[in-house]
């Protein structure tokens, strides 16, 4: 399995995805929010979630305790991702109408 760090993923993947998304009429702001939510979910997903390792080290807690503590926030992020993905108005209401 090959993992890509978050900043590298943004630099490598975004230029590939944006033109395709634009052809399908996806707003770039909406795409950016979906992309960042997905990357953060990846950062807190066991067993390779970097945020989990950093939290474990910083607070001196075992990884299994950090996994249990993070679970409600993980579920919250997944729920928000689903809502924002299927209801773009939730992420675009501050931007205003296109054009």
C-alpha positions as CSV (number, residue, x, y, z in Angstrom):
1,X,0.0,0.0,0.0
2,X,1.3,3.4,-1.0
3,X,0.5,6.4,1.2
4,X,0.9,10.1,0.2
5,X,1.4,12.9,2.7
6,X,-1.3,15.6,2.8
7,X,0.6,18.4,1.2
8,X,2.1,16.2,-1.5
9,X,-1.4,14.9,-2.2
10,X,-2.7,18.4,-2.7
11,X,0.2,19.3,-5.1
12,X,0.0,16.1,-7.1
13,X,-3.7,15.2,-7.2
14,X,-5.5,18.6,-7.3
15,X,-4.2,19.6,-10.7
16,X,-5.4,16.2,-12.0
17,X,-8.9,16.4,-10.5
18,X,-9.8,20.1,-11.0
19,X,-10.1,20.1,-14.8
20,X,-12.3,16.9,-14.7
21,X,-14.5,18.4,-11.9
22,X,-14.9,21.6,-13.8
23,X,-16.1,19.8,-16.8
24,X,-18.8,18.2,-14.7
25,X,-19.8,21.5,-13.2
26,X,-18.3,21.1,-9.7
27,X,-17.5,24.4,-8.0
28,X,-13.8,24.6,-7.1
29,X,-14.5,25.8,-3.6
30,X,-16.8,22.8,-3.1
31,X,-14.2,20.5,-4.5
32,X,-11.6,21.9,-2.2
33,X,-13.7,21.4,0.9
34,X,-14.5,17.8,-0.1
35,X,-10.8,17.2,-0.8
36,X,-9.6,18.6,2.6
37,X,-12.3,16.7,4.5
38,X,-11.2,13.5,2.9
39,X,-7.6,14.1,3.7
40,X,-8.3,14.9,7.3
41,X,-10.4,11.7,7.6
42,X,-7.4,9.9,6.2
43,X,-5.1,11.6,8.8
44,X,-7.2,10.2,11.6
45,X,-7.9,6.7,10.3
46,X,-6.1,3.8,11.9
47,X,-3.5,2.3,11.4
48,X,-1.6,4.9,9.5
49,X,-3.3,8.2,10.7
50,X,-0.5,10.6,11.4
51,X,-2.7,12.7,13.7
52,X,-3.3,9.7,15.9
53,X,0.4,9.0,16.4
54,X,1.1,12.7,17.1
55,X,-1.7,12.8,19.7
56,X,-0.5,9.6,21.3
57,X,3.0,11.0,21.6
58,X,1.9,14.5,22.8
59,X,-0.5,13.4,25.5
60,X,1.3,10.2,26.5
61,X,-1.6,7.9,25.9
62,X,-1.6,4.5,24.2
63,X,-2.8,4.4,20.6
64,X,-5.8,2.2,21.4
65,X,-7.0,4.9,23.8
66,X,-6.5,7.6,21.2
67,X,-8.5,5.4,18.7
68,X,-11.4,5.2,21.1
69,X,-11.3,8.9,21.9
70,X,-11.2,10.0,18.3
71,X,-14.1,7.7,17.1
72,X,-16.9,10.2,17.7
73,X,-15.0,12.9,15.9
74,X,-14.2,10.5,13.0
75,X,-17.9,9.7,12.7
76,X,-18.8,13.4,12.8
77,X,-16.3,14.2,10.0
78,X,-17.7,11.4,7.8
79,X,-21.2,12.7,8.4
80,X,-20.2,16.2,7.5
81,X,-18.4,14.9,4.4
82,X,-21.6,13.1,3.2
83,X,-23.7,16.2,3.9
84,X,-21.3,18.6,2.1
85,X,-20.8,16.2,-0.8
86,X,-24.5,15.8,-1.5
87,X,-25.7,19.3,-0.5
88,X,-23.1,21.7,-2.0
89,X,-25.1,24.7,-0.7
90,X,-23.8,23.9,2.8
91,X,-20.2,24.7,1.7
92,X,-21.0,27.5,-0.9
93,X,-23.5,29.7,1.0
94,X,-20.9,32.2,2.0
95,X,-19.4,32.4,-1.6
96,X,-22.7,33.5,-3.1
97,X,-24.2,32.7,-6.5
98,X,-21.8,31.8,-9.3
99,X,-20.9,34.3,-11.9
